[in-house]
Amino acid sequence: QVQLVESGGDWVQPGGSLRLSCAASGFNFSRFTMRWYRQAPGKERELVADMLLPRGRRNYAGSVQGRFTISRDNEKNMLYLQMNSLKPEDTAVYYCKAIYGSLAYWGQGTQVTVSS
């Protein structure tokens, strides 16, 4: 059974940091391109960051460039998103997604709230 389970979402003050995790199971994690998306209330889901295979090149949305870092541990089947210098506009539900060819799997999301 394929599963992607996000965790680490929380409430944090502006300028704070959070580390999101995505635990993968049920598929060959190391072969999949992994992405983080987010969806704020009333807005479309947007791509935040991804790691492309095979060399693991990282890409970021302009709004998070320099503040967020995507990483993965293929031995542990884990995907991470380190988020620093958080802003209120980063408030959203964050999702991880696994992609391989025509296959695509989503997690259930984790809530990040940035406010004072």
N, C-alpha and C positions, 0 to 999 in steps of 0.2 A: 504494500500500500504506500503510495507516494504521499509524503508529508513535508510541508514547509511550515515551521513554527517560529514566528517572530517573538522576541522578548526584549525587554530593556526600556520600553517606552515609559515615560513618567512626566510629571510636572517639573519644570525647571525655570528659574529666573533668567531673564535676558543676560547674555554673556556667559551662561553656564554651558556645561558639556554633558553629553549622554553617549553611551555606546549601545547601539542596537545589535542584536544577534539574530541569526536565522539558522535554525537547526534543520538539516535536510535528511531525509531517509526514504528508502524505497526506490531509489534510482542511482545511476552512476554519476554521482555529484561532480567528479573531476572533469567530466566531459561536457558539462553544461556551462554556458555563459550565464552569469548571475547578475541580477540587476536589483536596485532599490528604486521603488516608486513611492510617491506620497500623494495623498488626496486631502485637501483642505475642504471644509464645509462649503458647499455651493460651487465648488470648482472641479475642473476635470482632473483626473489622475495624471500626474506628470512624472517623467523619468528624472530621477535624482542622480544616479550614478550607476555605472556598470563596469564589469571587468570582462574583456574579450579574450577568448582563447585563440591560439594556444599560448601566446606570450603574456597574457594577463594585463594587456594595456588597459589603463583606467580612463574613463571619461566622466565628466561631471557637468551638471547643469550650471550655467553661468551664475545662478543665484547662490550656489553653494561652493563654487570653486574657491579653493584656499581655506575653507572652513571644515569641509567634510572629507573623510578618507574611507574608501571602500577597501576591504581586504577579505581574504578567504583562507581557510585552512582545510586543504583537501583530505588530510589524514583524519580530521575530526568531522568532516562534512558540515562545516560551519562557514557562514558568511557574516561579515560584520560591517557596521557603518559607525565610524567614530565621528561624532558631531561636536564641533567646538564653536565658540562665539555664537551661540544660538540666539536667534531673533524671534520676535513674536510671529513674524510671517513664516517661520518654519513650523508653526503649529499645524499638525495634520496627522492622519493615520498613515503610517509607513508600512509598506508591503515589500516583501522580497519575491522575486520571480526567477524561475529557472527555465532556460531556453536551450533546446537542441533540435535543430532542424524544424520540423513541424510540431514538435512537442513543446508545450509550455505549461508550467505549473506555478500556482500562486499560493502564497501564505494567506492567513486570515487577517493579518495586520496588527500593529501595535500603536497605541495612541501616544503622541508626543505633544505636550502643551507647554508653550513658552509664554510666560506672563509674569508680571510683578504683582 
